[in-house]
């Protein structure tokens, strides 16, 4: 009996060490794999996954089981194809964007054609981040084609990020802006979308030399500087200032985006939080559970640990029969 108890305790400790190491270095890819697996089995992911339509255009499959064209992801993939030299994919995806742009005299929009209730968005709605990624994509295409329409459209997309132009930027204080990934009378203050928009403004300026993009970047950086300390939670980050903590994937994305932003800005506060959040992310996951307790994450870890514990216990039982 004593030997049996010792075996169970050894299996519990050994499996805890193994699962902790796996979680430490592979939590994000495991989570993405699990999401895709759930989607394959049930037709509905936990959050969303990428799929393709019959023409090879990316769509997002959402938790309600419905597919939608998300212009942000299409523009991101188009720019990735541009950088990798995949011209055919770049042209196909940027063509899709051009077909779905709506123009006014001074602005241009790529709209979302579906509601997004989590952030109270009713179709058609627009996102500062999406506008910024699409404008860079069109500026990239303008480098390859002598079409005067392309720089005109990208400049109109840039105009939507200016205060009072399309209600996609919010003036926190004189000279300080917040670019709204999900527009609202009072911003949700989504961090990943804000940092990514700032980076796209710099990329656009490098492509076009448009100083108004640099001015918007400077004002946005001032807004980020004012709000960034509020996103800190014991060395971890909030996804937004509505109190939603970032999962590990988004926490690591925040770290990556801050590193990219620091290359452009040299801002010491940006570097401080990048290093602080990186340090916290490198702590052992069991320690992270104490200072950043997220119930679903702890449950997933516990179920994995239980599975390994049972497996190792069975193996030991067979070995010592």
Short mmCIF file of the C-alpha atoms (twelve columns), coordinates in Angstrom:
data_MODEL
# 
_entry.id   MODEL 
# 
loop_
_atom_site.group_PDB 
_atom_site.id 
_atom_site.type_symbol 
_atom_site.label_atom_id 
_atom_site.label_alt_id 
_atom_site.label_comp_id 
_atom_site.label_asym_id 
_atom_site.label_seq_id 
_atom_site.Cartn_x 
_atom_site.Cartn_y 
_atom_site.Cartn_z 
_atom_site.pdbx_PDB_model_num 
ATOM 1   C CA . UNK A 1   0.000   0.000  0.000   1 
ATOM 2   C CA . UNK A 2   2.829   2.367  0.945   1 
ATOM 3   C CA . UNK A 3   4.628   1.579  -2.317  1 
ATOM 4   C CA . UNK A 4   1.436   2.310  -4.249  1 
ATOM 5   C CA . UNK A 5   1.028   5.704  -2.563  1 
ATOM 6   C CA . UNK A 6   4.664   6.547  -3.241  1 
ATOM 7   C CA . UNK A 7   4.170   5.638  -6.881  1 
ATOM 8   C CA . UNK A 8   1.143   7.917  -7.166  1 
ATOM 9   C CA . UNK A 9   3.013   10.779 -5.497  1 
ATOM 10  C CA . UNK A 10  6.016   10.280 -7.751  1 
ATOM 11  C CA . UNK A 11  3.734   10.234 -10.816 1 
ATOM 12  C CA . UNK A 12  2.001   13.421 -9.626  1 
ATOM 13  C CA . UNK A 13  5.303   15.267 -9.066  1 
ATOM 14  C CA . UNK A 14  6.928   14.010 -12.258 1 
ATOM 15  C CA . UNK A 15  3.879   14.894 -14.384 1 
ATOM 16  C CA . UNK A 16  3.690   18.331 -12.740 1 
ATOM 17  C CA . UNK A 17  7.290   19.033 -13.746 1 
ATOM 18  C CA . UNK A 18  6.731   17.789 -17.307 1 
ATOM 19  C CA . UNK A 19  3.504   19.735 -17.835 1 
ATOM 20  C CA . UNK A 20  5.028   22.876 -16.305 1 
ATOM 21  C CA . UNK A 21  7.908   22.717 -18.769 1 
ATOM 22  C CA . UNK A 22  5.553   22.116 -21.694 1 
ATOM 23  C CA . UNK A 23  3.329   24.995 -20.592 1 
ATOM 24  C CA . UNK A 24  6.337   27.267 -20.093 1 
ATOM 25  C CA . UNK A 25  7.576   27.018 -23.665 1 
ATOM 26  C CA . UNK A 26  4.644   25.789 -25.764 1 
ATOM 27  C CA . UNK A 27  1.443   27.099 -24.158 1 
ATOM 28  C CA . UNK A 28  0.512   29.376 -27.052 1 
ATOM 29  C CA . UNK A 29  0.978   26.865 -29.910 1 
ATOM 30  C CA . UNK A 30  -0.811  24.213 -27.840 1 
ATOM 31  C CA . UNK A 31  -3.746  26.598 -27.319 1 
ATOM 32  C CA . UNK A 32  -3.928  27.382 -31.042 1 
ATOM 33  C CA . UNK A 33  -3.778  23.685 -31.907 1 
ATOM 34  C CA . UNK A 34  -6.546  22.941 -29.393 1 
ATOM 35  C CA . UNK A 35  -8.713  25.714 -30.837 1 
ATOM 36  C CA . UNK A 36  -8.367  24.323 -34.343 1 
ATOM 37  C CA . UNK A 37  -9.059  20.818 -33.067 1 
ATOM 38  C CA . UNK A 38  -12.248 21.925 -31.349 1 
ATOM 39  C CA . UNK A 39  -13.325 23.712 -34.532 1 
ATOM 40  C CA . UNK A 40  -12.744 20.596 -36.631 1 
ATOM 41  C CA . UNK A 41  -14.715 18.414 -34.211 1 
ATOM 42  C CA . UNK A 42  -17.594 20.760 -33.409 1 
ATOM 43  C CA . UNK A 43  -17.568 23.331 -36.207 1 
ATOM 44  C CA . UNK A 44  -17.194 26.112 -33.626 1 
ATOM 45  C CA . UNK A 45  -13.837 27.315 -32.234 1 
ATOM 46  C CA . UNK A 46  -13.385 28.774 -28.744 1 
ATOM 47  C CA . UNK A 47  -12.719 32.161 -30.315 1 
ATOM 48  C CA . UNK A 48  -11.901 32.191 -34.040 1 
ATOM 49  C CA . UNK A 49  -9.732  30.450 -36.605 1 
ATOM 50  C CA . UNK A 50  -8.621  31.171 -40.150 1 
ATOM 51  C CA . UNK A 51  -10.301 29.410 -43.069 1 
ATOM 52  C CA . UNK A 52  -10.369 30.045 -46.830 1 
ATOM 53  C CA . UNK A 53  -13.217 30.602 -49.253 1 
ATOM 54  C CA . UNK A 54  -13.413 28.907 -52.669 1 
ATOM 55  C CA . UNK A 55  -11.203 31.632 -54.201 1 
ATOM 56  C CA . UNK A 56  -8.511  31.374 -51.536 1 
ATOM 57  C CA . UNK A 57  -9.517  34.572 -49.704 1 
ATOM 58  C CA . UNK A 58  -9.052  34.280 -45.921 1 
ATOM 59  C CA . UNK A 59  -12.114 34.242 -43.728 1 
ATOM 60  C CA . UNK A 60  -12.536 33.940 -39.964 1 
ATOM 61  C CA . UNK A 61  -14.675 31.186 -38.483 1 
ATOM 62  C CA . UNK A 62  -16.123 32.566 -35.244 1 
ATOM 63  C CA . UNK A 63  -17.465 30.899 -32.124 1 
ATOM 64  C CA . UNK A 64  -21.040 31.108 -33.428 1 
ATOM 65  C CA . UNK A 65  -20.025 28.865 -36.339 1 
ATOM 66  C CA . UNK A 66  -20.352 31.650 -38.928 1 
ATOM 67  C CA . UNK A 67  -17.703 32.671 -41.451 1 
ATOM 68  C CA . UNK A 68  -16.953 36.304 -42.186 1 
ATOM 69  C CA . UNK A 69  -14.444 38.241 -44.245 1 
ATOM 70  C CA . UNK A 70  -12.363 40.224 -41.764 1 
ATOM 71  C CA . UNK A 71  -10.540 42.971 -43.715 1 
ATOM 72  C CA . UNK A 72  -7.860  43.281 -41.037 1 
ATOM 73  C CA . UNK A 73  -6.667  39.701 -41.473 1 
ATOM 74  C CA . UNK A 74  -6.887  39.952 -45.260 1 
ATOM 75  C CA . UNK A 75  -4.734  43.106 -45.232 1 
ATOM 76  C CA . UNK A 76  -2.232  41.530 -42.823 1 
ATOM 77  C CA . UNK A 77  -1.854  38.493 -45.086 1 
ATOM 78  C CA . UNK A 78  -1.504  40.751 -48.116 1 
ATOM 79  C CA . UNK A 79  1.353   42.677 -46.485 1 
ATOM 80  C CA . UNK A 80  2.996   39.429 -45.385 1 
ATOM 81  C CA . UNK A 81  2.858   38.247 -49.010 1 
ATOM 82  C CA . UNK A 82  4.392   41.563 -50.122 1 
ATOM 83  C CA . UNK A 83  7.341   41.129 -47.745 1 
ATOM 84  C CA . UNK A 84  7.849   37.465 -48.680 1 
ATOM 85  C CA . UNK A 85  7.786   38.216 -52.405 1 
ATOM 86  C CA . UNK A 86  4.572   36.241 -53.072 1 
ATOM 87  C CA . UNK A 87  3.316   38.640 -55.724 1 
ATOM 88  C CA . UNK A 88  0.298   36.622 -56.842 1 
ATOM 89  C CA . UNK A 89  -1.114  36.355 -53.310 1 
ATOM 90  C CA . UNK A 90  -0.366  40.023 -52.636 1 
ATOM 91  C CA . UNK A 91  -2.218  41.122 -55.757 1 
ATOM 92  C CA . UNK A 92  -5.172  38.795 -55.135 1 
ATOM 93  C CA . UNK A 93  -5.683  39.968 -51.548 1 
ATOM 94  C CA . UNK A 94  -5.065  43.652 -52.262 1 
ATOM 95  C CA . UNK A 95  -7.535  43.372 -55.169 1 
ATOM 96  C CA . UNK A 96  -10.128 42.154 -52.658 1 
ATOM 97  C CA . UNK A 97  -9.416  45.183 -50.482 1 
ATOM 98  C CA . UNK A 98  -9.705  47.564 -53.434 1 
ATOM 99  C CA . UNK A 99  -13.046 46.033 -54.386 1 
ATOM 100 C CA . UNK A 100 -14.400 46.665 -50.884 1 
ATOM 101 C CA . UNK A 101 -13.201 50.245 -50.292 1 
ATOM 102 C CA . UNK A 102 -15.863 52.933 -49.914 1 
ATOM 103 C CA . UNK A 103 -14.838 56.516 -50.691 1 
ATOM 104 C CA . UNK A 104 -15.951 60.009 -49.774 1 
ATOM 105 C CA . UNK A 105 -14.357 63.258 -50.914 1 
ATOM 106 C CA . UNK A 106 -11.642 63.081 -48.254 1 
ATOM 107 C CA . UNK A 107 -11.845 59.630 -46.691 1 
ATOM 108 C CA . UNK A 108 -11.914 55.951 -47.630 1 
ATOM 109 C CA . UNK A 109 -13.103 53.011 -45.540 1 
ATOM 110 C CA . UNK A 110 -13.000 49.250 -45.551 1 
ATOM 111 C CA . UNK A 111 -16.031 48.239 -43.506 1 
ATOM 112 C CA . UNK A 112 -16.880 45.235 -41.387 1 
ATOM 113 C CA . UNK A 113 -20.020 43.615 -42.758 1 
ATOM 114 C CA . UNK A 114 -20.944 41.751 -39.567 1 
ATOM 115 C CA . UNK A 115 -21.857 42.733 -36.024 1 
ATOM 116 C CA . UNK A 116 -19.347 42.286 -33.209 1 
ATOM 117 C CA . UNK A 117 -21.434 42.279 -30.016 1 
ATOM 118 C CA . UNK A 118 -18.476 41.887 -27.631 1 
ATOM 119 C CA . UNK A 119 -17.576 45.508 -28.367 1 
ATOM 120 C CA . UNK A 120 -21.086 46.648 -29.321 1 
ATOM 121 C CA . UNK A 121 -20.214 47.110 -32.995 1 
ATOM 122 C CA . UNK A 122 -23.071 47.144 -35.491 1 
ATOM 123 C CA . UNK A 123 -22.406 46.561 -39.178 1 
ATOM 124 C CA . UNK A 124 -21.141 48.424 -41.039 1 
ATOM 125 C CA . UNK A 125 -18.412 49.556 -38.667 1 
ATOM 126 C CA . UNK A 126 -14.791 50.599 -39.001 1 
ATOM 127 C CA . UNK A 127 -11.594 50.090 -37.033 1 
ATOM 128 C CA . UNK A 128 -8.584  52.395 -36.758 1 
ATOM 129 C CA . UNK A 129 -6.264  49.391 -36.834 1 
ATOM 130 C CA . UNK A 130 -7.846  47.997 -39.992 1 
ATOM 131 C CA . UNK A 131 -7.684  51.380 -41.712 1 
ATOM 132 C CA . UNK A 132 -3.996  51.632 -40.827 1 
ATOM 133 C CA . UNK A 133 -3.103  48.143 -42.080 1 
ATOM 134 C CA . UNK A 134 -5.052  48.612 -45.329 1 
ATOM 135 C CA . UNK A 135 -3.432  52.012 -46.010 1 
ATOM 136 C CA . UNK A 136 0.031   50.454 -45.679 1 
ATOM 137 C CA . UNK A 137 -0.999  47.588 -47.964 1 
ATOM 138 C CA . UNK A 138 -2.138  50.047 -50.651 1 
ATOM 139 C CA . UNK A 139 1.025   52.101 -50.248 1 
ATOM 140 C CA . UNK A 140 3.002   48.897 -50.808 1 
ATOM 141 C CA . UNK A 141 1.030   48.216 -53.965 1 
ATOM 142 C CA . UNK A 142 1.628   51.801 -55.122 1 
ATOM 143 C CA . UNK A 143 5.357   50.994 -55.078 1 
ATOM 144 C CA . UNK A 144 4.748   48.293 -57.672 1 
ATOM 145 C CA . UNK A 145 2.189   50.049 -59.904 1 
ATOM 146 C CA . UNK A 146 2.068   53.518 -61.402 1 
ATOM 147 C CA . UNK A 147 -1.598  54.001 -60.579 1 
ATOM 148 C CA . UNK A 148 -2.429  57.472 -59.141 1 
ATOM 149 C CA . UNK A 149 -5.543  56.025 -57.537 1 
ATOM 150 C CA . UNK A 150 -3.493  53.955 -55.067 1 
ATOM 151 C CA . UNK A 151 -1.656  56.788 -53.243 1 
ATOM 152 C CA . UNK A 152 -4.897  58.784 -53.262 1 
ATOM 153 C CA . UNK A 153 -6.803  55.947 -51.592 1 
ATOM 154 C CA . UNK A 154 -4.088  55.283 -49.018 1 
ATOM 155 C CA . UNK A 155 -4.021  58.999 -48.139 1 
ATOM 156 C CA . UNK A 156 -7.795  58.956 -47.692 1 
ATOM 157 C CA . UNK A 157 -7.462  55.956 -45.367 1 
ATOM 158 C CA . UNK A 158 -4.893  57.926 -43.372 1 
ATOM 159 C CA . UNK A 159 -7.352  60.816 -43.103 1 
ATOM 160 C CA . UNK A 160 -9.799  58.603 -41.190 1 
ATOM 161 C CA . UNK A 161 -7.284  58.413 -38.327 1 
ATOM 162 C CA . UNK A 162 -7.311  62.169 -37.843 1 
ATOM 163 C CA . UNK A 163 -9.433  63.518 -34.960 1 
ATOM 164 C CA . UNK A 164 -13.028 64.411 -35.866 1 
ATOM 165 C CA . UNK A 165 -12.594 62.902 -39.338 1 
ATOM 166 C CA . UNK A 166 -14.206 59.506 -38.760 1 
ATOM 167 C CA . UNK A 167 -14.399 59.143 -34.970 1 
ATOM 168 C CA . UNK A 168 -11.670 56.498 -35.001 1 
ATOM 169 C CA . UNK A 169 -9.269  58.500 -32.835 1 
ATOM 170 C CA . UNK A 170 -9.969  59.957 -29.421 1 
ATOM 171 C CA . UNK A 171 -8.213  63.001 -27.989 1 
ATOM 172 C CA . UNK A 172 -7.188  62.078 -24.448 1 
ATOM 173 C CA . UNK A 173 -5.569  65.454 -23.854 1 
ATOM 174 C CA . UNK A 174 -4.292  68.272 -26.074 1 
ATOM 175 C CA . UNK A 175 -1.725  66.701 -28.355 1 
ATOM 176 C CA . UNK A 176 -2.481  63.125 -27.232 1 
ATOM 177 C CA . UNK A 177 -4.563  60.627 -29.238 1 
ATOM 178 C CA . UNK A 178 -5.843  57.092 -28.788 1 
ATOM 179 C CA . UNK A 179 -6.591  55.141 -31.975 1 
ATOM 180 C CA . UNK A 180 -9.664  52.979 -31.444 1 
ATOM 181 C CA . UNK A 181 -9.632  49.424 -32.714 1 
ATOM 182 C CA . UNK A 182 -13.296 49.280 -31.638 1 
ATOM 183 C CA . UNK A 183 -14.767 52.782 -31.889 1 
ATOM 184 C CA . UNK A 184 -16.953 54.087 -29.060 1 
ATOM 185 C CA . UNK A 185 -17.803 57.475 -27.501 1 
ATOM 186 C CA . UNK A 186 -15.369 56.512 -24.712 1 
ATOM 187 C CA . UNK A 187 -12.544 54.223 -25.889 1 
ATOM 188 C CA . UNK A 188 -12.220 50.634 -24.743 1 
ATOM 189 C CA . UNK A 189 -8.468  51.298 -24.828 1 
ATOM 190 C CA . UNK A 190 -7.406  48.066 -26.547 1 
ATOM 191 C CA . UNK A 191 -3.622  47.934 -26.270 1 
ATOM 192 C CA . UNK A 192 -2.597  45.609 -29.107 1 
ATOM 193 C CA . UNK A 193 -4.613  47.549 -31.670 1 
ATOM 194 C CA . UNK A 194 -3.216  50.870 -30.470 1 
ATOM 195 C CA . UNK A 195 0.431   49.819 -30.636 1 
ATOM 196 C CA . UNK A 196 -0.048  48.146 -34.021 1 
ATOM 197 C CA . UNK A 197 -1.666  51.304 -35.421 1 
ATOM 198 C CA . UNK A 198 1.324   53.369 -34.287 1 
ATOM 199 C CA . UNK A 199 3.706   50.952 -36.000 1 
ATOM 200 C CA . UNK A 200 1.664   51.110 -39.221 1 
ATOM 201 C CA . UNK A 201 1.805   54.912 -39.184 1 
ATOM 202 C CA . UNK A 202 5.600   54.753 -39.136 1 
ATOM 203 C CA . UNK A 203 5.635   52.125 -41.900 1 
ATOM 204 C CA . UNK A 204 3.334   54.327 -43.978 1 
ATOM 205 C CA . UNK A 205 5.592   57.342 -43.448 1 
ATOM 206 C CA . UNK A 206 8.614   55.314 -44.546 1 
ATOM 207 C CA . UNK A 207 6.786   54.220 -47.703 1 
ATOM 208 C CA . UNK A 208 5.299   57.581 -48.672 1 
ATOM 209 C CA . UNK A 209 7.168   60.331 -46.813 1 
ATOM 210 C CA . UNK A 210 3.791   61.737 -45.693 1 
ATOM 211 C CA . UNK A 211 4.570   63.920 -42.664 1 
ATOM 212 C CA . UNK A 212 0.946   63.917 -41.506 1 
ATOM 213 C CA . UNK A 213 1.398   60.221 -40.649 1 
ATOM 214 C CA . UNK A 214 4.426   61.134 -38.537 1 
ATOM 215 C CA . UNK A 215 2.416   63.836 -36.769 1 
ATOM 216 C CA . UNK A 216 -0.345  61.313 -35.965 1 
ATOM 217 C CA . UNK A 217 2.311   58.884 -34.706 1 
ATOM 218 C CA . UNK A 218 3.753   61.502 -32.347 1 
ATOM 219 C CA . UNK A 219 0.320   62.342 -30.971 1 
ATOM 220 C CA . UNK A 220 -0.547  58.672 -30.608 1 
ATOM 221 C CA . UNK A 221 2.730   57.950 -28.822 1 
ATOM 222 C CA . UNK A 222 1.886   60.706 -26.365 1 
ATOM 223 C CA . UNK A 223 -1.496  59.071 -25.755 1 
ATOM 224 C CA . UNK A 224 0.133   55.668 -25.233 1 
ATOM 225 C CA . UNK A 225 2.637   57.222 -22.833 1 
ATOM 226 C CA . UNK A 226 -0.268  58.562 -20.757 1 
ATOM 227 C CA . UNK A 227 -2.160  55.253 -20.600 1 
ATOM 228 C CA . UNK A 228 0.478   52.521 -20.699 1 
ATOM 229 C CA . UNK A 229 1.021   52.316 -16.887 1 
ATOM 230 C CA . UNK A 230 -2.681  51.489 -16.470 1 
ATOM 231 C CA . UNK A 231 -2.226  48.305 -18.516 1 
ATOM 232 C CA . UNK A 232 0.187   46.794 -16.003 1 
ATOM 233 C CA . UNK A 233 -1.043  44.050 -13.660 1 
ATOM 234 C CA . UNK A 234 1.749   42.717 -11.429 1 
ATOM 235 C CA . UNK A 235 4.051   42.571 -14.458 1 
ATOM 236 C CA . UNK A 236 1.350   41.192 -16.746 1 
ATOM 237 C CA . UNK A 237 -0.827  43.150 -19.144 1 
ATOM 238 C CA . UNK A 238 -4.463  43.961 -19.632 1 
ATOM 239 C CA . UNK A 239 -5.952  43.480 -23.094 1 
ATOM 240 C CA . UNK A 240 -8.031  46.599 -22.538 1 
ATOM 241 C CA . UNK A 241 -8.847  49.036 -19.758 1 
ATOM 242 C CA . UNK A 242 -12.308 47.549 -19.295 1 
ATOM 243 C CA . UNK A 243 -10.507 45.083 -17.013 1 
ATOM 244 C CA . UNK A 244 -9.933  42.216 -19.434 1 
ATOM 245 C CA . UNK A 245 -6.576  40.572 -18.715 1 
ATOM 246 C CA . UNK A 246 -4.516  39.531 -21.705 1 
ATOM 247 C CA . UNK A 247 -4.124  35.817 -22.294 1 
ATOM 248 C CA . UNK A 248 -0.583  34.632 -22.733 1 
ATOM 249 C CA . UNK A 249 -0.748  34.896 -26.520 1 
ATOM 250 C CA . UNK A 250 -1.768  38.557 -26.358 1 
ATOM 251 C CA . UNK A 251 0.629   39.250 -23.487 1 
ATOM 252 C CA . UNK A 252 3.471   37.972 -25.659 1 
ATOM 253 C CA . UNK A 253 2.091   39.986 -28.569 1 
ATOM 254 C CA . UNK A 254 2.162   43.114 -26.411 1 
ATOM 255 C CA . UNK A 255 5.827   42.408 -25.619 1 
ATOM 256 C CA . UNK A 256 6.649   41.919 -29.295 1 
ATOM 257 C CA . UNK A 257 4.772   45.044 -30.398 1 
ATOM 258 C CA . UNK A 258 6.425   47.167 -27.710 1 
ATOM 259 C CA . UNK A 259 9.826   45.943 -28.889 1 
ATOM 260 C CA . UNK A 260 8.958   46.957 -32.468 1 
ATOM 261 C CA . UNK A 261 7.631   50.320 -31.310 1 
ATOM 262 C CA . UNK A 262 10.769  51.012 -29.273 1 
ATOM 263 C CA . UNK A 263 12.882  50.569 -32.402 1 
ATOM 264 C CA . UNK A 264 10.980  53.448 -33.968 1 
ATOM 265 C CA . UNK A 265 10.443  55.693 -30.967 1 
ATOM 266 C CA . UNK A 266 13.310  55.027 -28.538 1 
ATOM 267 C CA . UNK A 267 10.811  55.855 -25.790 1 
ATOM 268 C CA . UNK A 268 12.126  54.744 -22.356 1 
ATOM 269 C CA . UNK A 269 8.645   53.985 -20.978 1 
ATOM 270 C CA . UNK A 270 7.932   51.676 -23.905 1 
ATOM 271 C CA . UNK A 271 11.206  49.862 -23.179 1 
ATOM 272 C CA . UNK A 272 10.452  49.693 -19.437 1 
ATOM 273 C CA . UNK A 273 7.133   47.897 -19.892 1 
ATOM 274 C CA . UNK A 274 8.483   45.683 -22.627 1 
ATOM 275 C CA . UNK A 275 11.225  44.460 -20.268 1 
ATOM 276 C CA . UNK A 276 8.932   44.261 -17.231 1 
ATOM 277 C CA . UNK A 277 6.324   42.171 -19.075 1 
ATOM 278 C CA . UNK A 278 8.978   39.987 -20.670 1 
ATOM 279 C CA . UNK A 279 10.453  39.258 -17.230 1 
ATOM 280 C CA . UNK A 280 7.036   38.246 -15.873 1 
ATOM 281 C CA . UNK A 281 6.334   36.022 -18.880 1 
ATOM 282 C CA . UNK A 282 9.579   34.134 -18.281 1 
ATOM 283 C CA . UNK A 283 8.687   33.259 -14.685 1 
ATOM 284 C CA . UNK A 284 7.650   29.625 -14.024 1 
ATOM 285 C CA . UNK A 285 4.017   29.111 -14.986 1 
ATOM 286 C CA . UNK A 286 3.054   27.964 -11.478 1 
ATOM 287 C CA . UNK A 287 4.328   31.308 -10.208 1 
ATOM 288 C CA . UNK A 288 2.366   33.067 -12.937 1 
ATOM 289 C CA . UNK A 289 -0.826  31.359 -11.744 1 
ATOM 290 C CA . UNK A 290 -0.366  33.037 -8.350  1 
ATOM 291 C CA . UNK A 291 0.222   36.592 -9.588  1 
ATOM 292 C CA . UNK A 292 -1.948  36.408 -12.698 1 
ATOM 293 C CA . UNK A 293 -4.735  33.941 -11.840 1 
ATOM 294 C CA . UNK A 294 -6.861  33.291 -14.906 1 
ATOM 295 C CA . UNK A 295 -9.386  30.509 -14.186 1 
ATOM 296 C CA . UNK A 296 -9.622  29.045 -17.702 1 
ATOM 297 C CA . UNK A 297 -5.862  28.922 -18.024 1 
ATOM 298 C CA . UNK A 298 -5.493  27.203 -14.650 1 
ATOM 299 C CA . UNK A 299 -8.257  24.736 -15.552 1 
ATOM 300 C CA . UNK A 300 -6.577  23.838 -18.859 1 
ATOM 301 C CA . UNK A 301 -3.254  23.313 -17.078 1 
ATOM 302 C CA . UNK A 302 -4.892  21.208 -14.360 1 
ATOM 303 C CA . UNK A 303 -6.655  18.946 -16.862 1 
ATOM 304 C CA . UNK A 304 -3.403  18.448 -18.762 1 
ATOM 305 C CA . UNK A 305 -1.591  17.639 -15.525 1 
ATOM 306 C CA . UNK A 306 -4.317  15.170 -14.527 1 
ATOM 307 C CA . UNK A 307 -4.048  13.440 -17.888 1 
ATOM 308 C CA . UNK A 308 -0.262  13.080 -17.612 1 
ATOM 309 C CA . UNK A 309 -0.587  11.915 -13.998 1 
ATOM 310 C CA . UNK A 310 -2.979  9.134  -14.986 1 
ATOM 311 C CA . UNK A 311 -0.791  8.112  -17.922 1 
ATOM 312 C CA . UNK A 312 2.410   7.942  -15.877 1 
ATOM 313 C CA . UNK A 313 0.615   6.104  -13.071 1 
ATOM 314 C CA . UNK A 314 -0.573  3.455  -15.535 1 
ATOM 315 C CA . UNK A 315 2.922   3.086  -16.970 1 
ATOM 316 C CA . UNK A 316 4.423   2.643  -13.491 1 
ATOM 317 C CA . UNK A 317 1.775   0.112  -12.562 1 
ATOM 318 C CA . UNK A 318 2.599   -1.988 -15.629 1 
ATOM 319 C CA . UNK A 319 6.335   -1.746 -14.976 1 
ATOM 320 C CA . UNK A 320 6.109   -2.897 -11.361 1 
ATOM 321 C CA . UNK A 321 3.523   -5.666 -11.628 1 
# 
